[in-house]
């Protein structure tokens, strides 16, 4: 891995991880924060925030940018929604994000457990808002309809990178991901949709602007843009460390093209401070 430039100097404080890690471990829950080796984990856990990884911790795909374990997952744990709701209550959450590994082994890709998890969280924690960050469900329309009407305030699906570099998303399809975001809006015009991308994989500025335009045509409301950081030696190497001022230009361009809110900075991740997208939408450029 390349040495980080000065603007990416960030240390993980282990002391801030212990309380939340212990709580989650006791409830037999996973987080994408831990499984994906997120650089923001210290900040989030110190604020008693976590993004729950439901449907296990094993992904059926083998994307070249991700450190989540790959293989054959275990069966669906029907008690997981109850434990996620309990953790949300014990952490005092008012906004919670759920995601999952891709589960191509399941007929509905796990959509039913997303639905059950949202319902249980909202039953247990009064007034809580939920964001779900979902896989592509292999384009299963019934699954897309189910998660569109699950009761989440935000439904997110990350495009991750530009069309030319989609070989990094093994098993995924750029147009299928755009279709999913568009169909969510068709099934539920009131839900807010969100996507996220990584830069530093070798994309050009023109390709990034084309991606922005594709997402706007799909009705996408929110966008996150962050620096790709190679999580392990097995993953795709970083092609470029994008400077902070370029992230700001991306943010200005995306807002001018019609997104309601954009977070763009090296350490931005799609579920990082997710509640702020609702709080600051339509902020001026």
C-alpha positions, 0 to 999 in steps of 0.5 A, a space after each residue: 500500500 502507498 504511504 498516505 499523504 498528510 491530509 489522510 493522517 488519522 489514528 484509530 483510538 482503541 479505547 473508544 471502541 471497547 464499550 460499543 464493541 462489547 455491547 455489540 459482541 454481547 448481542 451477537 451483532 456485526 457492523 460494517 464499521 468493523 468488517 470493512 475496516 472503516 477509518 472513521 470507526 473511532 469517531 463513530 463508536 465514541 459517539 455511540 454510533 454504528 452501522 449494523 451489518 445484518 444477514 451475517 458477515 459473509 458476502 457471496 461476491 468478491 469485489 476487489 475493493 472490499 475486506 468483508 469476508 467472502 464465501 458461503 454464508 450461513 442461514 438467515 437468523 430470524 432473531 437478528 431484527 430483535 437484537 438490532 432493535 435492542 442495540 439501537 435502544 441501548 445506544 440511544 440512537 435516533 437515526 440508525 443505518 442498516 446494511 448487509 453483505 450481498 446475499 445472492 444465495 437467498 431468493 430475495 437477496 435478504 429483502 425480507 430481513 431488511 423489512 423485518 429489521 426496520 419494523 422492529 427497530 421502529 416498534 422498539 424505539 419511538 421516533 427513530 429514523 432508519 436508513 437502509 443501504 442495500 445490495 442490488 438483489 440481482 435486480 429482483 423487482 419484488 425485492 426492490 419493491 419490498 425495501 422501497 416500502 419498508 418504512 425507511 426514511 432513506 434507501 441507499 445503494 452505492 454505485 461505488 465507481 464509474 462505469 469503466 472501472 466496474 470490473 472491480 465490482 465482481 457480479 455487479 452491473 452499473 445499469 442494474 444499480 441505476 435501475 434499482 435506484 430508479 425503481 425505488 422512486 417509482 415504488 415510493 416517490 416519498 422515500 429519499 434515495 442515496 448513493 456513494 462512490 469512491 475516487 482514487 481508483 483511476 477514474 477521470 473527471 469526465 467519468 465522474 460527472 457522467 456518473 453524477 448525471 446518471 444518478 440524477 436521471 435515476 432520481 437520486 437525492 443524496 451523494 457521498 464521495 470519499 477516497 478509496 483506501 486499500 483495506 488489504 494487500 488482496 484488494 485493488 491498489 490506490 491509483 491516486 490520493 485525491 486532494 481535498 480541494 478536488 473533493 470540494 469541486 466534486 461537491 459543488 459540481 454535484 450540487 449544481 447538477 441537482 443533488 439535495 445534499 452531498 458529502 465529499 471529502 477524503 474520509 467520507 463514507 456512505 453511512 458516516 454521519 448519515 443523519 446529517 443528510 436529512 438535516 442539511 439537504 438543499 444546503 446552498 453550494 
